[in-house]
Amino acid sequence: MAWIYLIIAGIFEVVWALGMKQTEGFTRLWPSVYTIGFMGVSFYLLALAMRELPVGTAYAVWTGIGAVGAVLFGMLWLGEPRDAARLICVSLILGGVIGLKVFSRSGDEAGGTALPPLPPASSARHAATGQVAQSPAR
């Protein structure tokens, strides 16, 4: 499910990136409202994906989908240049995104890199003695 969240988050990133152009520097109200809404959805779905995927993989795929999508949309519908160099660069980004998906381990997607939760400050224990740390008297 994490990959589905990530792909949808990437699509929302394309939408908000394109919407940002319409905000004219966040000076137009409704395009700004819609763009910020799409940003929120994109970030939320990215956060859900990061529950199971490594941060580096998730972030690289998310930005890759956004970059490739925005460039392709610009070339196909906004009249941006379609020269060979741009197409090669977009292909390299796309290849990297696909590679990250293909070479990600299935099952434990995070690869054991998740950090254990920190104990609350009031119940911090000294690692060697197991004693509760005391605040210095003032």
TISE-634847 format. One line per 3 residues: number of its first residue (from 1); their letters; for each residue z, x, y of N, C-alpha, C. Coordinates in nm, 2 decimals. Atoms other than C-alpha are relative to their C-alpha. Last residue first. Layout:
BEGIN
NUM = a = Z X Y Z X Y Z X Y  ...
This chain:
BEGIN
138 = rap = 0.03 -0.03 -0.14 4.20 1.86 2.43 0.12 -0.02 0.08  -0.09 0.07 -0.09 4.24 1.89 2.06 -0.02 0.04 0.14  -0.10 -0.08 -0.06 3.94 2.02 1.86 0.08 -0.09 0.10
135 = sqa = 0.04 -0.03 -0.14 3.76 1.75 1.66 0.11 0.09 0.06  -0.09 0.06 -0.10 3.84 1.76 1.29 -0.05 0.05 0.14  -0.01 -0.08 -0.12 3.58 1.81 1.02 0.09 -0.07 0.10
132 = vqg = 0.06 0.07 -0.11 3.66 1.62 0.70 0.02 0.09 0.12  -0.09 0.06 -0.09 3.73 1.86 0.42 -0.07 -0.06 0.12  0.00 0.15 0.02 3.48 1.92 0.14 0.10 -0.07 0.09
129 = taa = -0.13 0.05 0.04 3.58 2.29 0.14 0.00 -0.15 -0.03  -0.07 -0.09 0.10 3.25 2.48 0.15 0.12 -0.07 -0.05  0.08 -0.02 0.13 3.02 2.21 0.31 0.08 0.08 -0.10
126 = hra = 0.03 -0.14 0.00 3.27 2.10 0.58 -0.06 0.03 -0.14  -0.09 -0.08 0.08 3.25 1.72 0.58 -0.05 0.15 0.01  0.07 -0.13 0.04 3.10 1.51 0.86 0.10 0.08 -0.08
123 = ssa = -0.04 -0.03 0.14 3.27 1.16 0.85 -0.06 0.13 -0.05  -0.14 0.02 0.01 3.27 1.09 1.23 0.05 0.04 -0.14  -0.07 -0.11 -0.07 2.92 1.24 1.28 0.15 -0.01 -0.03
120 = ppl = -0.05 0.03 -0.14 2.77 1.00 1.03 0.09 0.11 0.05  -0.12 0.08 0.00 2.61 1.18 0.73 0.04 -0.04 0.15  -0.12 -0.07 -0.05 2.25 1.28 0.77 0.12 -0.08 -0.01
117 = ppl = -0.06 0.05 -0.13 1.99 1.12 0.55 0.12 0.08 0.04  -0.11 0.10 0.03 1.82 1.34 0.29 0.06 -0.05 0.13  -0.13 -0.06 -0.02 1.49 1.50 0.41 0.11 -0.11 -0.03
114 = atg = -0.08 0.08 -0.08 1.16 1.37 0.26 0.14 0.07 0.01  -0.03 -0.06 -0.13 0.94 1.65 0.14 0.10 -0.08 0.09  -0.14 -0.05 -0.01 0.95 1.55 -0.22 0.04 0.07 0.13
111 = gae = 0.00 -0.13 0.05 0.57 1.52 -0.23 0.14 0.06 0.00  -0.06 -0.09 -0.10 0.57 1.23 0.01 0.02 0.14 -0.06  0.10 -0.04 -0.11 0.31 1.05 -0.21 0.07 0.10 0.10
108 = dgs = -0.08 -0.05 -0.11 0.54 1.04 -0.51 -0.08 0.06 0.11  -0.14 0.02 0.04 0.30 0.84 -0.73 0.09 0.04 0.12  -0.03 0.14 0.02 -0.04 0.98 -0.65 0.15 0.00 -0.05
105 = rsf = -0.05 0.03 0.13 -0.08 1.33 -0.51 0.03 -0.15 -0.01  -0.14 0.05 0.00 -0.30 1.36 -0.21 0.04 -0.03 -0.14  -0.09 -0.10 0.05 -0.62 1.56 -0.28 0.15 -0.03 0.02
102 = vkl = 0.03 -0.04 0.14 -0.86 1.27 -0.25 0.10 0.10 -0.06  -0.02 0.12 0.09 -0.70 1.12 0.06 -0.02 0.05 -0.14  -0.15 0.03 0.00 -0.67 1.45 0.25 0.03 -0.11 -0.09
99 = giv = -0.06 -0.11 0.08 -1.03 1.54 0.15 0.15 -0.02 -0.01  0.03 0.04 0.14 -1.16 1.20 0.28 0.07 0.11 -0.09  -0.07 0.13 0.03 -1.00 1.27 0.62 -0.01 -0.03 -0.15
96 = ggl = -0.14 -0.03 0.01 -1.13 1.63 0.62 0.09 -0.12 -0.03  -0.02 -0.08 0.12 -1.48 1.52 0.54 0.15 0.04 -0.02  0.00 0.10 0.10 -1.47 1.26 0.82 0.03 0.07 -0.14
93 = ils = -0.12 0.07 -0.01 -1.37 1.53 1.06 0.01 -0.10 -0.11  -0.11 -0.08 0.04 -1.65 1.75 0.94 0.14 -0.07 0.01  0.00 -0.01 0.14 -1.90 1.47 0.96 0.11 0.09 -0.05
90 = vci = -0.05 0.13 0.05 -1.80 1.39 1.32 0.01 0.01 -0.16  -0.15 0.00 -0.03 -1.86 1.76 1.41 0.07 -0.12 -0.06  -0.06 -0.09 0.09 -2.20 1.75 1.24 0.15 0.01 0.01
87 = lra = 0.00 0.06 0.13 -2.30 1.43 1.42 0.06 0.10 -0.11  -0.11 0.10 0.01 -2.19 1.58 1.75 0.01 -0.06 -0.14  -0.13 -0.06 0.00 -2.40 1.89 1.69 0.12 -0.10 -0.01
84 = adr = -0.04 -0.06 0.13 -2.70 1.70 1.58 0.14 0.06 0.00  0.06 -0.12 0.04 -2.73 1.49 1.90 0.06 0.06 -0.13  0.01 -0.01 0.14 -2.64 1.13 1.93 -0.06 0.13 -0.05
81 = peg = 0.10 -0.09 0.07 -2.54 1.11 2.29 0.02 0.00 -0.15  -0.04 -0.14 -0.01 -2.33 0.81 2.41 -0.10 0.08 -0.08  0.10 -0.09 -0.05 -2.52 0.48 2.46 0.04 0.15 0.01
78 = lwl = -0.02 -0.03 -0.14 -2.22 0.25 2.43 -0.10 0.10 0.05  0.00 0.11 -0.09 -2.31 0.07 2.11 0.02 0.03 0.15  0.08 0.12 0.04 -2.40 0.31 1.84 -0.01 -0.11 0.10
75 = mgf = 0.14 -0.03 0.02 -2.29 0.64 1.99 -0.09 -0.12 -0.03  0.06 -0.05 -0.13 -1.97 0.51 2.14 -0.15 0.03 -0.02  0.01 0.12 -0.08 -1.88 0.32 1.82 -0.07 0.03 0.13
72 = lva = 0.12 0.08 0.05 -1.95 0.63 1.62 -0.02 -0.12 0.08  0.13 -0.07 -0.03 -1.73 0.84 1.85 -0.12 -0.08 -0.06  0.04 0.00 -0.14 -1.45 0.59 1.85 -0.13 0.07 0.04
69 = gva = 0.04 0.14 -0.04 -1.45 0.54 1.48 -0.04 -0.01 0.14  0.13 0.03 0.06 -1.46 0.91 1.40 -0.04 -0.14 0.05  0.10 -0.08 -0.06 -1.17 0.98 1.64 -0.14 -0.03 -0.05
66 = gig = 0.02 0.03 -0.14 -0.96 0.69 1.53 -0.11 0.08 0.07  0.06 0.13 0.00 -1.01 0.75 1.16 -0.03 -0.04 0.14  0.14 -0.02 0.05 -0.93 1.12 1.21 -0.08 -0.13 0.00
63 = twv = 0.08 -0.04 -0.12 -0.62 1.03 1.42 -0.15 0.03 -0.04  -0.01 0.10 -0.11 -0.48 0.82 1.14 -0.09 0.04 0.12  0.09 0.11 0.04 -0.59 1.06 0.86 -0.01 -0.10 0.11
60 = aya = 0.14 -0.05 0.00 -0.43 1.35 1.04 -0.10 -0.10 -0.04  0.04 -0.01 -0.14 -0.11 1.15 1.11 -0.14 0.06 0.01  0.01 0.13 -0.07 -0.07 1.03 0.76 -0.06 0.01 0.14
57 = tgv = 0.11 0.07 0.05 -0.14 1.37 0.60 -0.03 -0.13 0.07  0.12 -0.07 -0.03 0.09 1.56 0.82 -0.12 -0.07 -0.04  0.03 0.02 -0.14 0.37 1.30 0.80 -0.13 0.07 0.04
54 = ple = -0.05 -0.11 -0.08 0.36 1.29 0.42 -0.04 -0.01 0.14  0.09 -0.12 -0.02 0.29 0.95 0.29 0.06 0.11 0.08  0.04 -0.05 0.13 0.54 0.69 0.16 -0.09 0.12 0.00
51 = rma = -0.11 0.02 0.09 0.74 0.57 0.46 -0.03 0.07 -0.14  -0.08 -0.12 0.00 0.47 0.72 0.68 0.13 -0.01 -0.09  0.06 -0.10 0.09 0.25 0.43 0.60 0.08 0.12 -0.02
48 = lal = -0.02 0.05 0.14 0.50 0.19 0.76 -0.07 0.09 -0.10  -0.14 -0.02 0.04 0.51 0.41 1.07 0.03 -0.05 -0.14  -0.01 -0.14 0.03 0.13 0.41 1.09 0.14 0.04 -0.04
45 = lyf = 0.06 -0.02 0.13 0.14 0.03 1.07 0.00 0.15 -0.04  -0.08 0.06 0.10 0.38 0.02 1.36 -0.05 0.02 -0.14  -0.12 -0.09 0.02 0.19 0.27 1.57 0.09 -0.06 -0.11
42 = svg = 0.05 -0.12 0.06 -0.14 0.07 1.53 0.12 0.09 -0.04  0.03 0.03 0.14 0.03 -0.26 1.60 -0.04 0.13 -0.07  -0.12 0.03 0.08 0.19 -0.12 1.91 -0.03 -0.03 -0.14
39 = mfg = -0.08 -0.13 0.02 -0.13 0.04 2.03 0.12 -0.02 -0.08  0.07 -0.07 0.11 -0.32 -0.29 1.98 0.07 0.14 -0.03  -0.03 0.07 0.12 -0.06 -0.46 2.20 -0.07 0.06 -0.12
36 = ity = -0.14 -0.03 0.04 -0.09 -0.19 2.46 0.04 -0.07 -0.12  0.00 -0.14 0.05 -0.47 -0.23 2.47 0.14 0.04 -0.05  0.06 -0.01 0.13 -0.44 -0.61 2.50 0.01 0.14 -0.06
33 = vsp = -0.08 0.07 0.09 -0.20 -0.59 2.79 -0.05 0.00 -0.14  -0.12 -0.08 0.03 -0.40 -0.33 2.96 0.09 -0.06 -0.10  0.04 -0.10 0.09 -0.73 -0.53 2.92 0.12 0.10 -0.03
30 = wlr = 0.02 0.05 0.13 -0.53 -0.82 3.07 -0.06 0.10 -0.10  -0.11 0.05 0.07 -0.39 -0.64 3.37 -0.03 -0.04 -0.14  0.05 0.14 0.03 -0.66 -0.41 3.50 0.10 -0.06 -0.09
27 = tfg = 0.00 0.08 -0.12 -0.51 -0.10 3.66 -0.05 -0.14 -0.01  -0.10 0.10 0.00 -0.42 0.07 3.33 0.02 -0.07 0.14  -0.13 -0.07 -0.04 -0.64 0.36 3.41 0.12 -0.09 0.00
24 = etq = 0.03 -0.08 -0.12 -0.96 0.15 3.41 0.13 0.06 0.05  -0.12 0.02 -0.09 -0.82 -0.08 3.15 -0.02 0.06 0.13  0.01 0.12 -0.07 -1.16 -0.11 2.98 0.11 -0.02 0.10
21 = kmg = 0.11 -0.01 -0.09 -1.16 0.25 2.87 -0.01 -0.12 0.10  -0.05 -0.08 -0.11 -0.83 0.20 2.71 -0.10 0.02 0.11  -0.06 0.09 -0.10 -0.98 -0.08 2.51 0.05 0.08 0.12
18 = law = 0.11 0.06 -0.07 -1.20 0.17 2.32 0.05 -0.09 0.11  0.07 -0.11 -0.07 -0.90 0.38 2.23 -0.11 -0.06 0.08  -0.07 -0.03 -0.13 -0.71 0.06 2.15 -0.06 0.11 0.07
15 = vve = 0.01 0.11 -0.10 -0.98 -0.06 1.91 0.08 0.03 0.13  0.13 0.01 -0.06 -1.02 0.27 1.74 -0.01 -0.11 0.11  0.00 -0.11 -0.09 -0.64 0.30 1.69 -0.14 0.00 0.07
12 = fig = -0.06 0.04 -0.12 -0.64 -0.05 1.54 0.00 0.11 0.10  0.09 0.10 -0.06 -0.89 0.07 1.28 0.06 -0.05 0.13  0.11 -0.07 -0.06 -0.67 0.37 1.21 -0.10 -0.09 0.07
9 = aii = -0.06 -0.07 -0.12 -0.36 0.15 1.16 -0.11 0.08 0.07  0.00 0.11 -0.11 -0.57 -0.06 0.92 0.05 0.06 0.13  0.14 0.03 -0.03 -0.65 0.26 0.72 -0.01 -0.11 0.11
6 = lyi = 0.05 -0.11 -0.08 -0.29 0.37 0.73 -0.14 -0.03 0.04  -0.06 0.00 -0.13 -0.15 0.03 0.61 -0.06 0.11 0.09  0.06 0.12 -0.07 -0.40 0.03 0.33 0.06 -0.01 0.14
3 = wam = 0.13 -0.04 -0.05 -0.30 0.39 0.24 -0.07 -0.12 0.07  -0.01 -0.08 -0.11 0.07 0.29 0.23 -0.14 0.04 0.05  0.00 0.08 -0.12 0.00 0.00 0.00 0.00 0.09 0.13
